[in-house]
Amino acid sequence: MSDQRPILTTRQGHPVRDNQSTRTVGERGPATLENYQFIEKITHFDRERIPERVVHARGAGAHGYFEAYGKIGNEPASKYTRARVLNETGVKTPMFVRFSTVAGAKESPETERDPRGFAVKFKTVDGNWDLVGNNLKVFFIRDAIKFPDMIHAFKPDPVTNRQEAWRFFDFVAQHPEAIHMVTHLKSPWGIPANYREMEGSGVNTYKLVNDQGEAVLCKFHWEPKQGVRNLTSAQASEIQAKDVGHATRDLYDNIKAGNFPEWEFCVQIMPDGPNDHLSFDPLDDTKLWPVEDFPLLPVGRMVLDRVPDNFFAEVEQSAFGTGVLVDGIDFSDDKMLQGRTLSYSDTQRYRVGANYLQLPINAPQPGVKVYSNQRDGQMTYGVDGTGPNRHINYEPSTLAEGLREAPKPAREYHQPVEGKLGRYQTSRTEDDYTQAGVRYRSFQDWERDDLIANLVGDMKQCPEAIQLRMVWHFWHADEDYGRRVAEGAGIDLEKAKALPPLPGRAAPGKRLQAETYTDGSQAHRVAAE
């Protein structure tokens, strides 16, 4: 049968020929600024809700401080990074942390099965550093161009205004890399007991750069010294019947009682480069870096010791962005990180206003003076510092009375980049199922039981086509995993196993040829033709 569905277009009426991948320089190279299709899509998505956040609307926050150990593991931190905040011991850097749920609205219960946001603002002597992550260490997708689609599928149905399991799994069924995150989310790890007893992770891959201009890849993690505790669905329902804001209450009550929550800040480090020996791409945020190969190295500690004076002024108006880095910490070519870096700050300018960085909760610490040529915009209540001549709000000036550029580092990091401009799939896909299976087998019996029960309940609400494909995914992650879901939901396991691989995707346990475009062709073949 011919496909009579309308063709997807941009708001300009241009046909969208590839809605799966951003344009990058080579498969693993940086995204390019002229990704107009992505920019139109993500900036419109950023403006879909007013006034609350599109995602992470329900939240709680607290103030505290960060104290560096001056080491990364057993080595001086300066070996890896010139960031002062990670090198100077004995300095208590002020911080603000916002915890949140992701998909729920502003007044939704904190017992929802949902990732938890873990956004941290370091107010360092060199300006702000925002580390914006989740409690779970992986994510559903690995390319930011799919983020609006993912959230639309997870949010309420546009017709019924109800969250529907079939919509969630209809999206997930087409993205094998999401099975790893689903395995986390549908287990008890999908409902942290509270904010104090949960992990945090930057999720994305960053780089540390030292004073020699040398870089390593890294991932950031927060490990709670209170331990980790999660809830089953039954336990969460019991709490929700009495209190929809239990996690906020727990956080504030403990801080007010002097029981200050504390986390150890750790990094994982890997040499910069493609790391072709790995079965996964270290820039793929749907994958974990195995701790047996890349151990968690302690860097410092965070203590939360003060609750906000006003929820709206501090928690609701707090604004974070993945592009807010200090010298010595840099971007990798992680496609989710690059997309988030545009989207997060763009969202804040829309949601809070063009001058959101003038608000005290978002401004740098008082000792850091802001000098810029940015002017005007709604709700301007201060003018940034200027040079000696206030008439000069541009740079450079022949009069040498305006602002000047900061001195360049003695040795800058210059990443080599080479590749053909195009829309690429991630070719290292062996672990799309492997890591999900490892996670399933790592659970205790009661965690596996809760995971299966949650998935069985969801599968019963899905059409057969989605049921079969999801069981196919689970079975390829772990045969016991797929069998138990099928048996519990009354799904024909043999019929599910007989499904072919997804069109254009690598078969489970296989990888695509490197430099494969999203249409299935290879870059070298196109060049040869």
C-alpha positions in Angstrom: 0.0 0.0 0.0 1.2 3.5 -0.8 1.9 5.8 2.2 -0.6 8.6 2.0 0.5 10.4 5.2 1.4 14.1 4.9 5.0 15.0 4.6 6.6 16.6 7.7 7.8 20.2 7.0 9.4 23.0 8.9 7.2 26.0 9.8 8.7 27.6 6.7 7.0 24.8 4.6 10.3 23.1 3.8 10.1 19.3 3.6 12.0 17.6 6.4 14.0 14.8 4.8 15.8 13.7 8.0 14.2 14.1 11.4 16.6 11.7 13.2 20.0 13.3 13.4 21.6 16.7 13.5 24.2 17.7 10.9 27.7 17.1 12.2 31.3 17.1 10.8 31.8 13.3 10.5 29.9 10.8 12.7 31.5 12.0 15.9 32.3 15.6 15.1 30.7 18.8 16.3 27.3 19.9 15.3 27.2 22.9 13.0 25.5 26.2 13.7 23.5 26.2 10.5 21.3 23.3 11.7 18.3 25.4 10.9 15.8 22.6 11.0 17.0 21.7 14.5 17.2 25.3 15.7 13.6 26.0 14.6 12.4 22.8 16.2 14.2 23.2 19.5 13.6 26.9 20.0 9.9 26.5 19.3 9.8 23.5 21.7 11.5 25.7 24.4 8.5 28.1 24.1 5.7 25.6 24.3 4.7 26.3 27.9 4.2 29.4 30.0 5.1 30.3 32.6 6.3 27.0 34.1 9.2 25.0 32.7 8.5 22.7 29.8 10.3 20.0 31.7 11.5 19.9 35.3 8.5 22.1 36.4 8.2 20.5 39.8 11.3 21.3 41.9 12.9 22.1 45.2 16.2 23.9 45.9 18.8 24.5 48.6 22.0 26.5 49.1 25.3 25.1 50.2 29.0 25.0 49.3 31.5 22.9 47.4 34.9 22.1 48.8 37.6 20.7 46.5 40.1 18.0 47.6 42.7 19.5 45.3 43.1 16.0 43.8 41.4 13.8 41.3 41.7 10.4 42.8 45.3 10.2 44.1 46.8 12.7 41.7 46.9 16.5 41.7 43.8 17.9 40.0 46.1 20.2 38.0 47.3 17.2 36.1 43.9 17.1 34.4 42.4 20.6 34.7 43.3 24.2 35.2 39.8 25.0 36.7 40.5 26.8 40.0 37.3 25.5 41.6 38.7 21.9 41.4 42.2 22.8 42.4 42.0 25.1 45.4 41.6 23.3 48.6 40.1 24.9 51.7 37.9 27.2 49.6 34.2 26.9 50.1 32.5 27.8 46.8 28.9 28.9 47.2 26.4 26.7 45.4 22.7 26.4 44.6 21.1 23.1 43.7 17.7 22.5 42.2 16.1 19.0 42.3 13.1 18.2 40.2 10.9 15.8 38.4 11.0 15.9 34.6 7.7 15.2 32.9 5.2 16.3 35.6 3.6 19.7 35.9 4.5 22.2 38.6 2.1 20.7 41.2 2.6 17.1 40.3 3.5 14.6 43.0 7.1 13.9 43.9 6.4 10.2 44.0 6.1 10.0 40.2 8.1 7.4 38.3 10.2 9.9 36.5 13.9 10.9 36.2 15.0 13.5 38.8 16.8 16.6 37.7 20.0 17.4 39.6 21.0 20.9 38.6 24.0 22.5 40.3 25.2 26.1 40.1 28.8 26.6 41.3 29.3 30.3 42.0 33.1 30.2 41.6 35.6 33.1 41.8 35.9 32.7 38.0 32.1 33.0 37.4 29.4 30.5 37.4 29.7 26.9 36.4 26.4 25.0 35.9 26.3 21.2 35.9 22.8 20.2 34.7 22.1 16.5 35.0 19.8 13.8 36.4 19.8 11.2 39.1 20.1 8.4 36.6 23.5 8.2 34.8 22.1 7.6 31.3 19.4 9.1 29.0 16.8 7.9 26.5 18.2 9.4 23.4 21.6 10.3 22.0 20.8 13.1 19.6 19.2 16.4 20.7 17.1 16.7 17.6 14.8 13.9 19.0 14.2 15.7 22.4 11.0 17.5 21.5 9.6 14.2 20.1 10.6 12.3 23.2 9.0 14.8 25.6 5.8 15.0 23.5 5.5 11.3 23.7 6.0 11.3 27.5 3.8 14.3 28.2 0.0 14.0 28.3 -1.9 13.2 25.1 -2.8 16.5 23.2 -6.4 15.2 22.9 -7.2 13.6 26.2 -4.6 15.4 28.4 -3.7 12.1 29.9 -0.3 10.4 30.0 -0.6 7.2 28.1 1.7 4.2 28.2 1.2 3.4 24.6 2.5 6.8 23.6 5.7 6.4 25.7 6.4 2.9 24.4 5.5 3.8 20.8 8.4 6.2 20.9 10.7 4.0 22.8 10.1 1.0 20.5 11.7 2.9 17.7 14.8 3.8 19.7 16.8 0.7 20.9 19.2 2.9 22.7 16.4 3.9 25.1 16.0 0.3 26.5 18.9 1.0 28.9 17.2 4.0 30.4 13.8 2.3 30.5 15.3 -0.6 32.5 16.5 2.0 35.1 13.3 4.0 35.0 10.8 1.2 35.4 12.7 -0.4 38.2 12.6 1.1 41.8 15.5 3.3 40.7 12.8 5.3 38.8 11.3 6.5 42.1 14.0 7.9 44.5 12.9 7.8 48.1 13.8 11.5 48.4 16.3 14.1 47.1 18.9 13.5 49.8 19.3 9.8 49.1 19.8 9.8 45.4 22.7 10.0 43.0 23.4 12.8 40.6 25.1 12.7 37.2 26.1 15.2 34.6 25.0 12.4 32.1 26.8 14.1 29.2 30.5 13.8 28.4 32.7 16.8 29.0 36.4 17.5 28.8 38.9 18.6 31.4 41.7 20.8 30.1 45.0 21.5 31.9 47.4 24.4 31.7 49.4 22.6 29.0 46.4 22.6 26.6 45.9 18.9 27.1 42.4 17.4 27.3 40.7 14.3 28.6 37.1 13.2 28.3 35.2 13.1 31.6 31.8 12.4 33.2 30.7 14.0 36.5 28.9 12.2 39.3 27.4 13.0 42.7 27.5 10.1 45.2 25.3 10.7 48.3 27.0 10.1 51.6 23.5 9.4 53.1 23.4 6.3 50.8 20.9 5.5 48.0 17.3 4.6 48.7 14.4 4.0 46.2 10.7 3.2 46.4 8.6 0.5 44.8 5.3 1.5 43.2 3.4 0.3 46.2 5.5 2.3 48.6 5.2 5.4 46.4 1.4 5.1 46.2 1.2 4.9 50.0 3.3 8.1 50.4 1.4 9.9 47.6 -1.9 9.3 49.3 -0.8 11.4 52.2 1.8 13.9 50.8 2.4 15.0 47.2 5.5 17.0 48.2 7.3 14.5 50.5 10.7 15.0 48.9 10.7 18.8 49.4 9.5 18.3 53.0 12.3 15.8 53.7 15.0 18.1 52.2 13.9 21.2 54.1 13.1 19.5 57.4 16.6 17.8 57.4 18.4 21.0 56.6 16.5 23.0 59.2 17.3 20.3 61.8 21.0 20.6 61.0 21.2 17.2 59.2 22.9 18.7 56.2 22.9 16.3 53.2 26.3 15.8 51.6 27.5 14.3 48.3 31.0 13.4 47.1 31.8 14.8 43.7 33.5 12.3 41.4 34.8 12.1 37.8 35.4 9.3 35.4 38.3 10.0 33.0 39.1 8.7 29.5 41.7 9.7 27.0 40.4 12.2 24.4 39.8 10.7 21.0 37.5 8.1 19.3 38.5 5.3 21.7 37.7 2.8 18.9 38.5 -0.2 21.1 35.3 0.3 23.0 32.0 -1.3 22.0 30.2 1.9 22.7 30.9 5.6 21.8 31.9 7.5 25.0 30.0 10.5 23.6 26.8 8.5 23.6 24.8 9.5 26.7 22.6 6.3 26.6 25.7 4.4 27.8 27.5 4.0 31.0 31.3 4.1 31.3 32.0 0.8 33.2 33.4 1.7 36.6 35.8 -1.3 36.5 37.5 0.3 33.5 36.9 4.0 34.4 36.6 4.3 38.2 34.9 7.0 40.0 37.7 9.4 41.2 36.8 11.7 44.1 37.2 15.4 43.4 35.5 17.2 46.3 32.3 17.4 48.4 29.1 19.3 48.4 27.1 20.2 51.5 23.6 21.7 51.5 23.1 23.8 54.6 20.4 26.5 53.9 16.9 26.5 52.5 15.6 29.3 50.3 14.1 32.4 51.8 11.5 32.6 49.0 10.5 29.7 46.7 9.6 31.8 43.6 12.6 34.1 43.7 15.2 31.4 44.2 13.8 28.0 43.1 11.3 29.0 40.4 13.5 31.7 38.9 16.8 29.7 39.1 18.1 29.1 35.6 20.7 26.6 34.5 22.5 26.0 31.2 24.9 23.3 30.0 26.9 26.0 28.2 27.9 27.7 31.5 31.4 26.4 32.0 34.6 27.8 33.6 38.1 27.7 32.1 39.5 24.2 32.4 36.2 22.5 31.7 35.1 22.2 28.1 32.5 20.7 25.7 32.8 17.4 24.0 31.1 16.6 20.8 28.3 14.7 22.6 25.3 15.5 20.4 22.9 15.8 23.4 25.3 18.2 25.1 25.6 20.4 22.0 21.9 20.6 21.6 21.2 21.2 25.3 23.7 24.0 25.3 21.6 26.0 22.8 18.2 24.9 24.2 18.7 25.5 28.0 19.8 29.1 27.8 17.3 29.9 25.1 14.5 28.5 27.3 15.6 30.7 30.2 15.6 33.8 28.1 12.1 33.0 27.1 10.7 31.7 30.4 12.3 34.2 32.8 13.4 37.0 30.5 16.4 38.3 28.5 18.0 39.6 31.8 17.5 36.4 33.8 21.2 36.5 34.7 20.7 39.8 36.6 18.5 38.0 39.1 20.5 37.4 42.4 19.9 33.6 42.3 21.5 33.4 38.8 24.1 36.1 39.1 27.7 35.2 39.9 28.9 35.5 43.5 29.3 39.2 44.7 33.1 39.1 44.4 32.8 38.5 40.6 32.1 41.8 38.8 30.3 41.5 35.4 31.6 43.6 32.6 29.8 43.2 29.2 28.4 45.1 26.3 25.0 43.4 26.5 22.4 46.1 27.0 18.6 46.6 27.4 15.9 44.0 27.0 12.8 43.6 29.2 13.2 44.1 32.9 16.7 45.6 32.8 17.4 46.8 36.4 21.1 47.2 36.2 23.8 48.0 33.6 26.8 45.7 33.4 30.2 47.2 34.2 31.8 49.2 31.4 35.2 50.5 30.5 36.4 54.0 31.4 34.2 55.5 28.6 30.6 54.6 29.1 29.8 55.8 25.6 31.7 52.8 24.2 29.5 49.7 24.4 31.3 47.7 21.7 34.6 46.0 21.2 37.3 46.8 20.0 37.7 50.5 20.1 40.6 52.5 18.8 40.3 54.8 21.8 41.2 52.0 24.2 38.6 53.1 26.6 36.1 50.3 26.3 36.3 46.7 27.4 39.1 44.4 26.3 39.5 40.7 25.7 40.9 38.5 28.5 44.4 37.3 28.1 44.7 34.0 26.2 45.9 30.9 28.0 49.5 30.1 27.5 48.5 26.8 25.8 45.0 26.4 24.4 43.4 23.1 23.6 42.8 22.7 19.8 40.7 19.7 18.9 41.4 18.2 15.4 38.2 18.0 13.4 37.8 16.3 10.0 34.8 14.8 8.3 32.1 15.2 5.7 29.1 17.3 6.7 26.0 15.1 7.0 23.5 13.5 9.3 25.0 10.4 10.8 23.8 7.5 12.9 25.9 6.3 15.8 27.7 3.2 14.5 28.9 1.6 17.7 25.6 0.0 18.8 26.6 -3.3 20.2 25.8 -2.1 23.8 22.4 -0.7 23.0 21.1 -4.0 24.4 24.2 -5.3 26.3 24.2 -2.6 29.0 20.4 -2.9 29.4 20.9 -6.6 30.1 23.8 -6.0 32.5 21.6 -3.6 34.4 18.7 -6.1 34.5 21.0 -8.8 35.9 22.5 -6.4 38.4 19.2 -5.8 40.2 18.2 -7.6 43.3 15.3 -10.1 43.0 12.8 -7.6 44.5 14.0 -4.9 42.1 13.5 -7.2 39.1 10.1 -8.2 40.3 9.1 -4.5 40.6 10.5 -3.8 37.1 8.6 -6.6 35.5 5.3 -5.7 37.3 5.6 -2.1 36.1 6.3 -3.1 32.5 3.6 -5.7 32.5 1.0 -3.1 33.6 2.2 -0.7 30.9 2.3 -3.4 28.1 -1.4 -4.3 28.8 -2.3 -0.7 27.8 -0.4 -0.9 24.5 -1.5 -2.1 21.0 -0.2 -5.4 20.0 2.4 -4.0 17.5 4.0 -2.0 20.3 3.8 -4.9 22.8 5.6 -7.3 20.3 8.4 -4.8 19.5 9.0 -4.0 23.2 9.2 -7.7 24.2 11.6 -8.1 21.2 13.8 -5.4 22.7 13.6 -6.8 26.2 14.4 -10.3 25.0 17.5 -9.2 23.2 18.7 -7.4 26.3 18.2 -10.5 28.4 16.1 -13.6 27.5 14.7 -13.9 31.0 13.8 -10.2 30.9 11.8 -10.6 27.6 10.2 -13.9 28.7 8.9 -12.5 32.0 7.4 -9.4 30.4 5.7 -11.5 27.7 4.3 -14.1 30.2 3.0 -11.4 32.6 1.3 -9.4 29.9 0.0 -12.4 27.9 2.1 -11.5 24.8 3.2 -14.2 22.3 6.9 -14.4 22.9 7.6 -16.5 19.7 5.7 -14.0 17.6 7.8 -11.2 19.2 11.1 -13.0 18.6 10.2 -13.5 15.0 10.2 -9.7 14.3 13.0 -8.4 12.0 15.4 -5.7 13.2 14.2 -2.1 12.9 14.6 -0.7 9.4 17.8 1.2 9.0 19.1 0.1 12.4 21.8 -2.3 13.4 20.7 -5.8 14.5 21.0 -6.4 18.2 24.6 -7.0 19.2 25.9 -5.6 15.9 27.3 -2.3 14.8 26.9 -0.2 11.7 29.7 0.5 9.4 31.4 3.7 10.5 30.3 6.9 8.9 26.8 5.7 8.1 24.3 8.3 7.3 20.8 8.1 8.6 19.5 6.9 5.2 21.8 3.8 5.5 24.4 4.9 3.0 28.1 5.2 3.9 30.1 8.4 3.6 32.9 6.7 1.7 30.5 5.2 -0.9 28.9 8.6 -1.5 32.3 10.1 -2.1 33.3 7.3 -4.5 30.1 7.9 -6.5 
